[in-house]
Amino acid sequence: MELTGRDITITGAGIGGLTAALALRARGAEVRILEQADAIREVGAGIQVSPNGLRVIEALGLGEGFRAISVAGRAVSLREARGREVLRLDLTRLPAEQSYRFVHRADLVDLLAARARAAGIRVRLLQKVREVMPGTPPRVALCNGDATGAELVIGADGLHSVLRPVLNGEADPFFTGQVAWRAVVPNTVGHPPEARVHMGPGRHMVSYPLRGGDQVNVVAVEERRGWVEESWSHQDAGDNLRAAFAGFGGMVPGLLAGADQPGLWGLFRHPVARVWHGAGVVLLGDAAHPTLPFLAQGANMAMEDAWVLADALSEAPDMASALASYQHRRRDRVVRVIEAANGNAWKYHLRNPLVRGVAHLGLGIVGRLAPGRMLHQFDWLYGHDVTRGA
């Protein structure tokens, strides 16, 4: 299907929406983005861009710019609470094209947004969407009373998507019994260019450097019965985070000393949307398939979605078959990723000291005797390249 001149509207100027805009614009589409905020910005902190996501960034011609704002990860280090290393995965042993990088989410959004503006993509701010109506053409109603149409409307508006319930009804997420703190702290501890997973009973903490190694991203997860709102805007006292990880050693106390007002949110599991598209409308990223942060794939999956959607639209003979092809190409993959992420949480949180000791010992033995086996267990994920087509 020829995309040159086709009118496409995207709701949401996050990583997924901006990536989709660039991929579609590169194929000739006329793209506008509706963003409810008064500026393009991204809440949160660091993200890990694995090789599968990096391939999309490079295919958009942003590889050099991205490398300038990101840190190359050299290893993943799993550690027990006191700081002893249990397993080390040497990322430098991966093929040269499989680079793993750490970046501040806001820096990536800025890079994408600058390229979008340079490409002539229209970004309209303060455009809060009230309703998306499928049809030929679809319509978008805004909270300010305005309305707009397009040949295609892409819902890249995240976890609380306006379009998702139109296609699937209201979702029924459930609280996982876990909360997560997020903070960016000064790198006063000499954190190396690696991702560290600090594992303890009922909790774990992930840390990795950002912005040339001057800062460290911290995500700390704790099991608890109390419900916490599913929002990135809630702030907690740093003392609460430090108290939750008081028994941890190594770099953890030094890192948490700099976490004064960490964000705190409850982790909820949402079903993958059964229906991703309708007449002239389609879902992308978290709007279709929210994932827990235990495999660091939320942003990577959104970027993969964006590329595949643009590819499907350009290859299929008509809109309906293109959208069906997109869902077919993406759904099984994101389901597998989400299931893998869900499975990681309990592995990090083993409470029984005997079980935890045996598990850590086994990981260490396998890591020493068969490092390649551990390193390549996720080849199905990191080796995947959506830019090569269907």
Salt bridges, closest charged atoms under 4 A:
ASP7 OD1 - ARG32 NH2 3.32
GLU30 OE2 - ARG25 NH1 3.31
ASP38 OD1 - ARG41 NH1 2.86
GLU58 OE2 - ARG67 NH1 3.45
GLU80 OE2 - ARG82 NE 3.25
GLU80 OE2 - ARG84 NE 3.80
GLU85 OE2 - ARG79 NH2 3.54
GLU85 OE2 - ARG88 NH1 3.06
ASP107 OD2 - ARG211 NE 2.87
GLU131 OE1 - ARG130 NH1 3.62
GLU151 OE1 - ARG6 NH1 2.83
GLU194 OE1 - ARG88 NH2 2.62
GLU194 OE2 - ARG196 NE 2.73
GLU222 OE2 - ARG203 NH1 3.25
GLU222 OE1 - ARG224 NH2 3.22
GLU223 OE2 - HIS349 ND1 2.93
GLU223 OE1 - ARG351 NH2 3.08
GLU230 OE2 - HIS270 NE2 2.71
ASP239 OD1 - ARG242 NH2 2.93
GLU304 OE1 - ARG330 NH1 2.70
GLU304 OE1 - ARG333 NE 2.78
ASP305 OD2 - HIS289 NE2 2.51
ASP305 OD1 - ARG330 NE 2.58
ASP311 OD2 - ARG329 NH2 2.94
ASP379 OD2 - HIS376 ND1 3.18
ASP385 OD2 - ARG388 NE 3.22
